[in-house]
Amino acid sequence: MRNLTGLCLALILSVGAVAAAQDEPDPADEVRRVVEDSYIHGAFNELDPDAMRNGFHPDFAIFSADGEKIKRYPIDVWAAGVAQRKAEPDFDPADNVWKHEFPIVEVTGGAALVKVELYRNDELVFTDYLSLLEFESGWKIVAKVYHKH
């Protein structure tokens, strides 16, 4: 009888633990949401600098190789360029359609990496690697390196 009581107690505790775990948001889903809202829609499809600033850390930069040096493109400069492009008289949102895929979303504690493939007219244009950190205010994109195809 003791074994049956112990088994029932273990079963109840494990079911409770599974139910509690299901209530917690999946960090990978949170990371995807930040990337979609701030990066895909903010920086590309809707050209929304405010959405960009919501999901990017103020110290964010795009890093690229320049010979043997590293070129740094800060978020403020990028967001200003996005706003300027959207304000151009010949800008047509219908022509600014970017599709995306997330082949990799990897989260370890408070750090994350997202591989983003960006397509325009069904052609792969960019492969981006975004680094994110979790702050008290939530997940923020802190760096990007990329390859233009």
Residue pairs with C-beta under 8 A, 6 or more apart in sequence:
27 107
27 112
27 134
27 139
28 105
28 107
28 112
30 138
30 139
31 105
31 107
31 112
31 114
31 132
31 139
32 102
32 105
32 114
34 55
34 132
34 138
34 139
34 140
34 141
35 55
35 102
35 114
35 116
35 130
35 132
35 141
36 100
37 51
37 54
37 55
38 51
38 52
38 54
38 55
38 56
38 141
39 52
39 55
39 56
39 116
39 130
39 141
40 98
40 100
40 116
40 118
41 48
41 51
42 48
42 49
42 50
42 51
42 52
42 54
42 55
42 82
43 52
43 78
43 82
44 96
44 98
44 100
44 118
45 96
45 97
45 98
46 93
47 82
47 83
47 85
47 86
47 91
47 93
47 96
48 82
48 86
49 79
49 80
49 82
49 83
52 75
52 78
52 79
52 82
53 75
53 79
55 139
55 140
55 141
56 75
56 79
56 140
56 141
56 142
57 75
57 133
57 135
57 140
57 141
57 142
58 75
58 76
59 75
59 142
60 74
60 75
60 140
60 141
60 142
60 143
60 144
61 72
61 73
61 74
61 75
61 143
61 144
62 72
62 73
62 78
62 143
62 144
62 145
62 146
63 70
63 71
63 72
63 73
63 143
63 144
63 145
64 70
64 71
64 73
64 145
64 146
65 71
85 91
97 120
98 118
98 119
98 120
98 125
99 118
99 119
99 120
99 122
100 116
100 117
100 118
100 119
101 116
101 117
101 119
102 114
102 115
102 116
102 117
103 115
103 117
104 113
104 114
104 115
105 112
105 113
105 114
105 115
106 112
106 113
106 114
109 134
110 133
110 134
111 131
111 132
111 133
111 134
112 131
112 132
112 133
112 134
112 139
113 129
113 130
113 131
113 132
114 129
114 130
114 132
115 127
115 128
115 129
116 126
116 127
116 128
116 129
116 130
117 124
117 126
117 127
117 128
118 124
118 125
118 126
118 127
118 128
119 125
123 149
124 149
125 148
125 149
126 146
126 147
126 148
126 149
127 146
127 147
127 149
128 144
128 145
128 146
128 147
129 144
129 145
129 146
130 141
130 143
130 144
131 141
131 142
131 143
131 144
132 139
132 140
132 141
132 142
133 139
133 140
133 142
134 140
